[in-house]
Amino acid sequence: MSRNACLVPLLAVVMLTAACKPSAPPQAEAPAAPAQTTAAAPSSATVADVELPEALKTGAGFPEARAALAAAGWLPLQDRTDCMGKLGGRSALCYSTPELASCDDAGCTLEFANAEVMQRLSLMVGAPAGSDPDEPPSFGAVKSWALSAIGETDPGACPAADFDGFLKIFAADVLARARFTAPLVRVAQTIDRGDAGDQSQQTYVEAGNYTGFALSHRDGAWYPSVDADAPRPAPLDVRISAEEGGAYFVSVPGNVEGVSYRFERHSDCWRLTADPDSAI
């Protein structure tokens, strides 16, 4: 056998051994720098995902449908200015029924909202019986309803790292208030119920329609918001209380106007989510 013939099997063994030899483990990559957290708008539930109470059905009485909606987290969505513009001479109904949006001879549209699913519910009912402006309206039966999503935008970077600094900027800057107010603000309204008297009613107000924040900060003290040419009011005893989950409750004890605000954590910052005390 020739010498070259002997080398062939030997080379084959060497090549096979090299092919089967485990390669060196890859070098571990350096951990990536954590991504900067930005405010991401939570997606609204789709219409198909929204469960409505069984009591909401065509032909149901409005009081029963309204009670069922309230039990399921749907509150009146109030836009009193728009309602009054549409109802004209019957605008007193806008005060007694915060969810009322419009009325004509065919019926009325009443609007509700649910912050958990970020949806608006437009409920069409029969026109109210009677025309006494001093009494709550008696609406007709449910005719139909429709759902629509309530959008949310990225507020951008938080203006302060601590809540005290954030609240002072929120009070001073109208653009900051717009950015850091939740799409739906839960507001306690004092509602005229006719012979039943005034009652407190929890409602939602969309951020663009909310005008209830009434605090200003200057010279190291808190004051009620007033027009620039108005006399300077006395300072307020504003209390700021920490709550679970990084939330804060801002209040003025004993204030008859019901000045109180809740701010909840949202995307590494805070935003106004509730105006929970109605005027006395």
C-alpha positions in Angstrom: 0.0 0.0 0.0 1.4 3.4 -0.9 2.2 6.0 1.7 -0.5 8.4 0.3 -3.1 5.7 0.5 -2.3 5.4 4.3 -2.8 9.1 4.8 -6.3 9.3 3.4 -8.0 7.3 6.2 -6.0 9.3 8.7 -7.1 12.7 7.3 -10.7 11.5 7.2 -10.5 10.7 11.0 -9.0 14.1 11.8 -11.6 16.0 9.8 -14.5 14.0 11.3 -13.1 14.6 14.8 -12.9 18.3 14.1 -16.4 18.4 12.7 -17.8 16.7 15.8 -15.9 18.8 18.3 -18.2 21.2 20.2 -17.6 24.8 19.3 -16.8 27.3 21.9 -19.8 28.8 23.6 -20.8 32.2 22.3 -19.8 35.2 24.3 -22.6 36.6 26.4 -23.8 39.9 25.1 -23.8 42.9 27.5 -27.3 43.5 28.8 -29.0 46.2 26.9 -29.8 49.5 28.6 -33.3 49.5 29.9 -35.7 51.2 27.5 -37.1 54.5 28.7 -40.6 54.1 29.8 -43.1 56.2 28.0 -46.8 56.7 28.5 -48.6 54.2 26.3 -52.3 54.7 25.9 -54.2 51.6 27.1 -56.2 50.1 24.3 -60.0 50.4 24.6 -62.0 47.3 24.7 -63.7 46.5 21.4 -67.4 46.7 21.2 -67.5 42.9 21.0 -65.6 42.6 24.3 -68.0 44.9 26.3 -70.6 43.0 28.4 -73.7 45.0 29.0 -76.3 44.1 31.7 -79.1 41.9 30.7 -81.6 44.5 31.9 -80.6 46.7 29.0 -82.9 45.6 26.2 -85.3 47.1 23.7 -88.6 48.0 25.4 -87.0 48.1 28.9 -88.0 50.9 31.2 -85.4 53.7 31.5 -85.2 53.6 35.4 -84.5 49.9 35.3 -82.0 50.2 32.5 -80.2 53.1 34.2 -80.0 51.2 37.5 -78.5 48.1 35.8 -76.0 50.3 34.0 -74.9 52.0 37.2 -74.4 48.6 38.9 -72.2 47.5 36.0 -69.9 50.6 36.3 -71.6 52.9 33.7 -72.0 56.4 35.0 -73.8 59.4 33.4 -71.4 61.2 30.9 -72.2 64.8 31.4 -71.7 67.7 29.0 -74.1 70.3 30.4 -73.1 73.1 28.1 -73.7 71.0 24.9 -77.0 69.7 26.4 -78.3 73.2 27.2 -77.4 74.4 23.7 -79.4 71.6 22.1 -82.5 71.7 24.4 -83.0 75.5 24.5 -86.2 76.1 26.4 -86.1 72.7 28.0 -82.5 73.2 29.3 -83.6 72.6 32.9 -83.6 68.9 32.0 -79.8 69.1 31.7 -79.6 69.9 35.4 -81.9 67.1 36.6 -80.5 64.4 34.2 -76.7 64.7 33.8 -76.6 62.0 31.1 -79.0 63.8 28.9 -77.4 64.8 25.5 -80.3 65.8 23.3 -84.1 65.5 22.7 -86.5 65.8 19.8 -90.0 64.6 19.1 -88.8 61.1 18.3 -87.0 60.7 21.7 -83.9 61.5 23.7 -80.3 60.4 23.7 -78.6 59.8 27.0 -74.9 59.1 27.3 -73.0 56.9 29.8 -69.3 56.0 30.1 -67.2 53.3 31.7 -63.6 54.1 32.5 -62.7 50.4 32.9 -63.4 49.6 29.3 -63.0 53.2 28.0 -66.3 53.1 26.1 -69.2 55.5 25.7 -72.8 54.2 25.5 -75.4 56.3 23.7 -78.8 55.2 24.8 -81.9 56.2 22.8 -85.2 56.3 24.7 -88.7 57.7 24.3 -89.3 61.4 24.8 -90.1 62.3 28.5 -93.7 62.6 29.5 -94.8 65.9 31.0 -93.2 69.2 30.8 -92.8 70.5 34.3 -89.3 71.9 34.5 -89.2 71.6 38.2 -89.6 67.8 38.2 -87.2 65.1 37.0 -88.3 63.8 33.5 -90.0 60.5 33.0 -88.4 59.1 29.9 -89.9 56.5 27.7 -88.8 52.9 27.1 -85.4 52.0 25.7 -85.3 52.1 21.8 -81.7 51.3 21.0 -78.1 51.9 22.0 -74.6 52.2 20.5 -71.1 51.9 21.8 -68.0 53.9 20.8 -64.4 54.0 22.1 -63.0 56.8 24.1 -59.5 57.6 22.9 -56.4 58.3 24.9 -53.2 60.1 24.0 -49.6 60.0 25.3 -49.1 62.8 27.8 -45.3 62.9 27.3 -42.6 63.2 30.0 -43.6 63.8 33.6 -42.9 67.5 34.6 -41.6 66.6 38.1 -40.2 63.6 39.9 -42.2 64.2 43.1 -45.9 64.8 43.6 -45.5 68.1 45.3 -43.6 69.5 42.4 -46.0 67.9 39.9 -49.1 69.4 41.6 -47.6 73.0 41.6 -46.9 72.7 37.8 -50.3 71.2 37.2 -52.0 74.1 39.0 -49.9 76.7 37.2 -49.8 75.4 33.6 -53.0 75.0 31.6 -51.2 72.8 29.1 -49.9 70.5 31.9 -53.5 70.2 33.2 -54.7 69.1 29.7 -51.9 66.6 29.3 -52.2 65.0 32.8 -56.0 64.8 33.1 -57.5 61.4 32.5 -59.8 61.1 29.5 -62.7 60.5 31.9 -62.8 62.4 35.2 -65.1 61.0 37.8 -67.0 64.0 39.3 -69.5 64.3 42.1 -72.4 66.5 41.0 -75.2 68.0 43.1 -78.3 67.2 41.1 -81.7 68.8 41.6 -84.2 66.0 42.0 -87.3 68.1 42.3 -89.4 67.2 45.4 -86.7 64.8 46.5 -84.3 67.7 46.9 -80.6 67.9 46.0 -78.7 64.7 45.7 -75.1 63.9 45.1 -74.6 62.0 41.8 -71.3 60.4 40.5 -70.8 61.3 36.9 -68.1 61.2 34.3 -66.9 64.3 32.5 -64.6 64.1 29.5 -61.2 65.8 30.0 -61.8 68.4 27.4 -65.0 69.5 29.2 -63.7 69.4 32.8 -63.2 72.8 34.3 -63.4 71.9 38.0 -59.8 72.3 39.1 -59.7 75.5 41.2 -56.4 75.7 43.0 -53.4 78.0 42.3 -50.1 78.2 44.1 -48.0 81.3 44.6 -45.7 82.8 47.2 -45.5 79.4 49.0 -49.2 79.1 49.6 -52.3 77.6 48.0 -55.2 79.8 46.9 -58.5 79.3 45.1 -58.3 80.2 41.4 -59.7 83.6 40.7 -59.6 86.1 37.8 -56.4 88.1 37.6 -58.3 91.4 38.4 -60.2 89.9 41.4 -59.2 90.7 45.0 -56.6 88.3 46.3 -58.4 85.6 48.4 -57.2 84.2 51.7 -54.8 81.2 51.5 -56.3 77.7 51.7 -55.5 74.9 54.0 -54.7 72.3 51.3 -54.2 68.7 52.5 -52.2 66.2 50.4 -52.7 62.6 51.5 -50.8 59.6 50.0 -53.0 56.6 49.0 -52.3 53.1 47.9 -50.6 52.5 44.5 -48.8 55.9 44.5 -52.1 57.9 44.3 -52.7 61.2 46.1 -55.8 62.8 47.5 -55.8 66.6 47.5 -58.5 68.3 49.6 -59.5 71.5 51.5 -61.3 70.4 54.7 -64.5 72.2 55.5 -64.7 73.9 52.1 -68.3 74.2 51.0 -67.4 74.1 47.3 -66.3 70.5 47.7 -62.7 71.1 46.6 -61.1 67.7 46.3 -59.1 65.9 43.7 -57.6 62.4 43.3 -54.5 61.9 41.2 -53.4 58.3 40.3 -50.2 57.0 39.0 -50.0 56.6 35.2 -47.0 55.9 33.0 -44.4 57.0 35.5 -46.3 60.2 36.4 -49.7 61.1 37.8 -53.0 62.3 36.3 -56.2 63.7 37.6 -58.8 61.0 37.7 -61.5 62.2 40.1 -63.2 65.2 41.6 -65.0 63.2 44.3 -66.7 65.7 46.6 -69.8 67.6 45.5 -70.6 71.1 46.8 -72.5 71.2 50.0 
